[in-house]
């Protein structure tokens, strides 16, 4: 029964968080919020989502997220996938600090999951940027050392190279990302 409950909850949250993973995060990574509007974006995010993927009611989603967090804290502490779903759900809700905490946990529990590590790097990059040697870049490099074809890590590595004015490396990374995900909505931007 415990596994069934967790499976249903994870499925519901994955549907909603899928909007973040597929549409929300890459656009922010490829078009970071300008510094002068970060405070405005944070204030708007704290108000919660206006609309969720699949038409899910925001209040129901908040309840589901709270239920998942409670379950992870009390019964499923070592469930890396659950912590990653929780982190992505927090991103949908605009709760970046909570997302970082959940991604810290997920990454610690799944140190060889390139996808979780790349998502974690993306959240850090949205807050701190992709400066050489920064936490986000360290995680991007780690994700790529695990899976050299991890699409989000490749896209982020391209952005980091572009910001360093290493255009040849940026192009190489983005071309590799396009090879892995040619039909991604942000392929044209890359």
C-alpha positions as CSV (number, residue, x, y, z in Angstrom):
1,X,0.0,0.0,0.0
2,X,2.9,2.4,0.9
3,X,4.5,1.8,-2.5
4,X,1.2,2.3,-4.3
5,X,0.5,5.6,-2.5
6,X,3.9,6.9,-3.3
7,X,3.7,5.8,-6.9
8,X,0.3,7.6,-7.4
9,X,1.6,10.7,-5.7
10,X,4.8,10.7,-7.7
11,X,2.9,10.3,-11.0
12,X,0.6,13.3,-10.2
13,X,3.5,15.5,-9.3
14,X,5.5,14.4,-12.3
15,X,2.7,15.4,-14.6
16,X,2.7,18.9,-13.1
17,X,6.5,19.1,-12.7
18,X,6.8,18.0,-16.3
19,X,5.9,21.5,-17.3
20,X,9.0,22.8,-15.4
21,X,11.3,20.1,-16.7
22,X,10.2,20.4,-20.3
23,X,9.3,24.0,-20.7
24,X,10.1,26.1,-17.6
25,X,13.7,25.4,-16.8
26,X,15.3,25.4,-20.3
27,X,13.8,28.8,-21.1
28,X,15.2,30.3,-17.9
29,X,18.6,28.7,-18.5
30,X,18.7,29.9,-22.1
31,X,17.3,33.3,-21.2
32,X,18.2,34.1,-17.6
33,X,16.2,36.7,-15.8
34,X,18.0,40.1,-16.0
35,X,19.5,41.1,-12.7
36,X,17.3,44.2,-12.3
37,X,14.1,42.0,-12.5
38,X,15.2,39.1,-10.2
39,X,13.5,40.6,-7.2
40,X,10.3,41.1,-9.2
41,X,10.5,37.5,-10.5
42,X,11.0,36.1,-7.0
43,X,8.0,38.1,-5.7
44,X,5.8,36.8,-8.5
45,X,7.0,33.3,-8.0
46,X,6.2,33.4,-4.2
47,X,2.5,34.0,-5.2
48,X,2.5,30.5,-6.6
49,X,1.5,29.3,-10.0
50,X,-1.5,30.8,-11.8
51,X,-1.9,27.8,-14.0
52,X,-0.6,24.3,-13.8
53,X,0.0,21.8,-16.6
54,X,-3.0,19.6,-17.2
55,X,-5.3,22.1,-15.5
56,X,-4.6,20.9,-12.0
57,X,-5.9,23.2,-9.3
58,X,-2.9,25.0,-7.6
59,X,-4.3,24.4,-4.1
60,X,-4.6,20.6,-4.8
61,X,-1.0,20.7,-6.2
62,X,0.2,22.4,-3.0
63,X,-1.5,19.8,-0.9
64,X,0.1,17.0,-2.9
65,X,3.5,18.6,-2.6
66,X,3.1,19.0,1.1
67,X,2.0,15.3,1.4
68,X,5.0,14.2,-0.6
69,X,7.4,16.2,1.5
70,X,5.9,14.8,4.7
71,X,6.1,11.2,3.4
72,X,9.7,11.7,2.3
73,X,10.7,13.2,5.6
74,X,9.1,10.5,7.7
75,X,8.9,7.3,5.6
76,X,10.9,7.5,2.4
77,X,14.0,9.5,3.5
78,X,16.3,7.6,1.1
79,X,14.1,7.9,-2.0
80,X,16.2,9.9,-4.4
81,X,13.6,9.9,-7.1
82,X,11.0,11.2,-4.6
83,X,13.3,14.1,-3.5
84,X,13.9,15.0,-7.2
85,X,10.1,15.0,-7.9
86,X,9.7,17.2,-4.8
87,X,12.4,19.6,-6.0
88,X,10.8,19.9,-9.5
89,X,7.4,20.4,-7.9
90,X,8.8,23.3,-5.8
91,X,10.2,24.9,-9.0
92,X,6.7,24.7,-10.4
93,X,5.5,26.5,-7.3
94,X,8.2,29.1,-7.5
95,X,9.8,27.9,-4.2
96,X,13.4,28.0,-5.2
97,X,14.9,27.7,-1.8
98,X,12.9,24.6,-1.0
99,X,13.8,23.2,-4.5
100,X,17.5,23.7,-3.8
101,X,17.2,21.9,-0.4
102,X,15.3,19.0,-2.0
103,X,17.8,18.8,-4.9
104,X,20.7,18.8,-2.4
105,X,19.1,15.7,-0.9
106,X,18.3,14.1,-4.2
107,X,21.8,14.6,-5.5
108,X,23.3,13.3,-2.3
109,X,21.2,10.1,-2.6
110,X,21.8,9.7,-6.3
111,X,25.3,10.9,-6.9
112,X,25.5,9.1,-10.3
113,X,22.1,10.3,-11.7
114,X,23.2,12.8,-14.4
115,X,19.6,14.1,-15.0
116,X,19.1,14.9,-11.3
117,X,22.5,16.6,-11.1
118,X,21.8,18.6,-14.3
119,X,18.4,19.8,-12.9
120,X,20.1,20.7,-9.6
121,X,22.7,22.7,-11.6
122,X,20.0,24.5,-13.5
123,X,18.3,25.7,-10.3
124,X,21.6,26.9,-8.9
125,X,22.4,28.6,-12.3
126,X,19.1,30.5,-12.2
127,X,20.1,31.9,-8.9
128,X,23.9,32.3,-9.1
129,X,24.7,32.1,-12.8
130,X,27.2,29.9,-14.6
131,X,30.5,31.4,-13.5
132,X,33.6,29.3,-14.0
133,X,34.2,27.2,-10.9
134,X,30.8,28.1,-9.5
135,X,28.5,25.5,-8.0
136,X,26.4,25.2,-11.1
137,X,29.3,24.6,-13.4
138,X,30.8,22.0,-11.0
139,X,27.5,20.1,-11.1
140,X,27.2,20.5,-14.9
141,X,30.7,19.0,-15.3
142,X,29.8,16.2,-12.9
143,X,26.7,15.4,-14.9
144,X,28.6,15.3,-18.2
145,X,31.3,13.1,-16.7
146,X,28.5,10.6,-15.8
147,X,26.6,11.0,-19.1
148,X,28.3,13.0,-21.9
149,X,25.0,13.2,-23.7
150,X,22.8,14.6,-20.9
151,X,20.8,17.3,-22.8
152,X,20.3,19.8,-20.0
153,X,23.9,19.6,-18.9
154,X,25.0,20.1,-22.5
155,X,22.8,23.1,-22.9
156,X,24.0,24.6,-19.6
157,X,27.6,23.9,-20.5
158,X,27.0,25.7,-23.8
159,X,25.6,28.7,-21.9
160,X,28.6,28.7,-19.5
161,X,31.0,28.6,-22.4
162,X,29.1,31.4,-24.2
163,X,29.3,33.6,-21.1
164,X,33.1,33.0,-21.0
165,X,33.2,34.1,-24.7
166,X,34.4,30.6,-25.6
167,X,32.1,30.5,-28.6
168,X,33.6,27.4,-30.3
169,X,33.0,25.3,-27.2
170,X,29.5,26.8,-26.8
171,X,28.6,25.8,-30.3
172,X,30.1,22.3,-29.8
173,X,28.0,21.8,-26.6
174,X,24.8,23.1,-28.2
175,X,25.3,21.0,-31.3
176,X,25.7,18.0,-29.1
177,X,22.5,18.9,-27.2
178,X,20.6,19.3,-30.4
179,X,21.8,15.9,-31.6
180,X,20.3,14.4,-28.4
181,X,17.1,16.4,-28.5
182,X,16.4,17.8,-32.0
183,X,12.7,18.4,-31.4
184,X,13.0,20.2,-28.1
185,X,11.0,23.5,-28.0
186,X,14.2,25.4,-27.3
187,X,16.2,23.9,-30.1
188,X,15.9,27.1,-32.2
189,X,17.4,29.2,-29.4
190,X,20.4,26.9,-29.2
